[in-house]
Each structure stands twice: as structure tokens, then as C-alpha cells.
Amino acid sequence: MVVLHHLKDSRAQRILWLLEELGIPYEIKNYSRLPDGRSPPELRTENPSPLGKSPTITDTHVIDSKEETITLVESGAICEYLITKYDTKGKFVVSQRLSQAWIDNAFYTHFAEEFARAVVLAYVLKRQGATDEEGAHKVEDVFTMPVMKKYTEMIEQHLAKTGSNWFAGQSDPTSADFMMIVPLENLILRYPNLAGPSIREYVKRAQARTSYRQGVEKVGGYSLILKDA
């Protein structure tokens, strides 16, 4: 059985959503953040991965005719593994390889972590990179906003093209959606002025899914839920 090591209000939320979409039995090992927002020491001492990160999953899997317990970290690797093993009907994949939908899915699946880094870096620099308001504006103007605007404009145009549907334009989400949802939620929270109507509609669509809400309930809530979702 899959066991998800889940840190509160983290990128592990994307794996929780995927597990609920797959409809497979799984267990959750929850870790609450410290009052200052940092991860607790238990995430490192009780985590089966030497990296001590969230998300981490363990699962029983047959390798070379022998059942073993495997450990996986990194959201992209976890998504690929879970979809490959448990999406037996191909609901969350693009069946036509090398089609435009397949290319879009591949790109946004891997772009998600670059986008997440950009959002986090912009926020950190804004808070810590300058001690005065004038300096903070300089950091944003020179280092972070040009990149953020370029990225969000690209995403907004893509989602507008798909009618605010899923990134691959399919009837169901794919790995690109499971990977992109958390950085887009963070974008709306940290930089709402950069989140266009298609981005907002997309996040509302994802958060309104029964599977998404069931996952949130299982971990006692999630701070990035939109108020009007």
C-alpha cells in the first residue's frame, strides 16, 4: 500500500489530489509545521528517505519477481510512478504520443518546478532581500517581476487557449495539472495581481473537484484554498 509522508501546506498536496483521483487505498503520515512555518524535525527523523522531504511515498512493488518496499521523493517522479502503476485505464495520460496535447503535458509537467521556484524566490526576495520599501521595489523590478510576468503571461495564454481546461486540454487532469496546481495556488496567494482570469478559473476548477476536496479534508484543511472556490 502507498504511504504518503505529507507536510501541512506543502507541495505534497498535489500528490494527495492524485491519490484521490486514482481511487486507490493509501495511508497518510502527517507532519505539522512549526510556529515559524518551518518543517518539523520529525519530517527528517521519521521519513524513510534520507532526504527528509515532503512529499515522500513508500509502496510495495514487485521488482525482478521480488516484492520490495520502494521509497520515492520528488513530486514529478512520484506522479509518474503512481500514474504508470495505478492508472490502469489511462484516464490521466495523453494516449496519442507526440501529439500537441502530449507535448503540452510533458512541458508543463517539467516546467512546474521551475515556476514554483520563481514564485518562492520572488516572495523570499521581497521579504528578506531588502530592509526598506524602496529597496524591496528595486529587487522586484530588476530580478523577479520580469521573470514572473513572462511565466504567468505564458500560462494565462495557454489556459485561455484551452478554455481554462486542463493543461493538456483533456477531459481529465494529467501529470501537468497535478504538478502545476500548487505553484498556481501560491501565485494567487502571493501575487494576486499576476493571476489572470484563466489562471483563477483553472485553480477554482481543480479545487472544486470532489477528489481534491476529499484530500484536503483528510489532512485537516489547506491554507491555499480560494475563498470563492
N, C-alpha and C positions, 0 to 999 in steps of 0.2 A: 504493500500500500504506500501511496505517496504521503510523505510528511513535509509540510511547508513550514519553514522557520520564518516567521512573519514579524517584522518590526513595525510597530504602530506608525501610521502616516508615512509610509516609505514606498519605494518602487515595488515592494512585494505585493502591493495592491493589484498590480497588473496580472500577477500570477494567480492570485485569488480569483480574479474575474475569469481567467482562462479555465481554471479548475471547475468553477461553477458552470461555465458554458459546456465543458466536456461531460459533466454529469457523472463523474467517477467518484468513488469513495476516497476520502483523504482525511488526514489529520492536520491540525494546526498547532504549532508551538509558538505561542505569542510572547513577544518581548515589548514591554512598555518603555517609552523614552524617559530619560532623567528630566528633572525640572528645567534644566537649561537646554533641553532639546536633543542632547547627545544620546547615542545608543548606550544601553546598559552594559556592564562588564559581562553579564550572563550571555549576551549575544556571542561573545568570543569564547567563553569557557564552556558553554553547553552546546555550541554549534559543532556539527560533525565535520565542517570544513575548516581547514587550518587558516583560511582567510577570515573567518569570523564575520561573515557578511550576511545581509538580508537583501534579496531573497536567496535562500538555500533550500534545496529539496533533497530528500533521500527517497529511494524507491527500490523495490525488489525487481530485478531484471535478469533474464537468462542471457549469459554471455558464454559462448563456446560450450553450450549444453549444460552449463552450471549456473544455478541460481545464486545471484550475489546481490548485495546491497550496494547501490551506487549513490554517490553524492555529486550534486551539480550546483554550481553557482553561476552567476551572470544571467540576467533576465533573458537575453537573446538565446543562449544555449538551452535554458530551461524551457522556453516557449517552443523551440524547435523539437526538443526531445518529447515533450508532452503531446504536441500535435502529431508528430510522427508515430508515436506509440499508441495513443488513445483516440485519435480522431479517425476511427475505422471507416466512417462513411465519407470522409473527405469534405466535411462541411466547412472547415476553416482553412482550406487551402485553395489556391488557384489551380484548377485542373489543367488548363492549357498552358504548358510550359513555354516560356519566351514570348508570350503574348504581352500586350501593353499592361494588362492587369497584373500579370506575373512580375513584370519589371517594376511597376509601381510598388507592389508589395515588397519585393526584395529591397528596393531603395529605402522605403520608409521604415522597414524593419531595422535596417542598419543605421539609418540617419537618426533614429530616435535617441540614441545615447549621446551623439554629438549635440543634438538640440537640447537635451537635458542638461548637459554640461554648460551650454551657453546661458541657459536660464539661471542656473545656480551661480555661475560665475558673475553674471550681471548683478544678481542680488547681493552676493558677498562683497563685491567691489563697492556697491552702493552703500552698504552698511559699514564696511571696515576700511575701505581704500582711501577714504578722506575723512578728516575730522571736522570739516565745516561744509556748509551747504554749497558754497561756490565750488569748492574742490570736488564735491560729490557730482555736481553737474558736469564738470570737466571730465571726470572719469567716465561718466555715461556717454557724453558727446563724442569722445575720442575713441574709447575702447570697446564699449559694449553695445550701444544703441545701433550703430551701423550694421553690425552682425545680426542683432536681434530683429531689426526691421527687415533685413534681407530674408532671413529664415521664415519669419511669420508671414511675410507677403507671399512667399512661395507656397507655404502650406495653405493659406487662405485661398489662393487662386486654384490650387489643386482640389480642395474640398468644394469650392464653388462649382468647379467643372463636374464633379461627381454628384452635385445636388446635395452637398453636406452628407452624402452617404459614406460608406466605409472607404478606407484609403484605396483599396483595390477595386472599388466600385461593385463589389459583390453584394448578395442579399444578406450575408452574414459577415461578421468581422473575421479578419485574418491576423496573422502574426504582426503585421504592421500596426493594426489597431491596438492589440494588446501591448505593444511596445510604446506607441505614441501617446496613449491616454494620459499617463502620469505627467510627462513634461507639459502637455497642453493644460492640464488642470493647474499645474504650478504657474504656467504663464498667466492664466486668468487671475490667479490669486496675487501674483507679484507685479504683473504689468498688464492690468486690465485694458489699458488704452491701446495695447498692441494686438489684442484679441479681436479679430473681425467677426462679423455675424456668422460666417460659415464655421469658423472655429468654435464659437459658442454653441451653435446649433449641434455641431458634431459631439461635443462633450455632453450636452444635455441628452442627446440620443443614447449615448453609451451608458450614462448614469441612470437612465430610465429603464434599462433592461432589467428584467426580473433577476437574471443571474448576477448582475452587478450588485444589485441591492441586497441579495441574499448573502453575498460575500461580505459586504460591509456590515451586515447585521451579525455575522458570525464572529467578527473581531471587535464588536462593540462600538462601531462608528468609524468615521473617516473625516478628517478636517477639510478635505478638498471637495466635498460635495457642494455643488452650486445651490444657492438658496432657492432658485426658481426651477431647479431640475425636476 
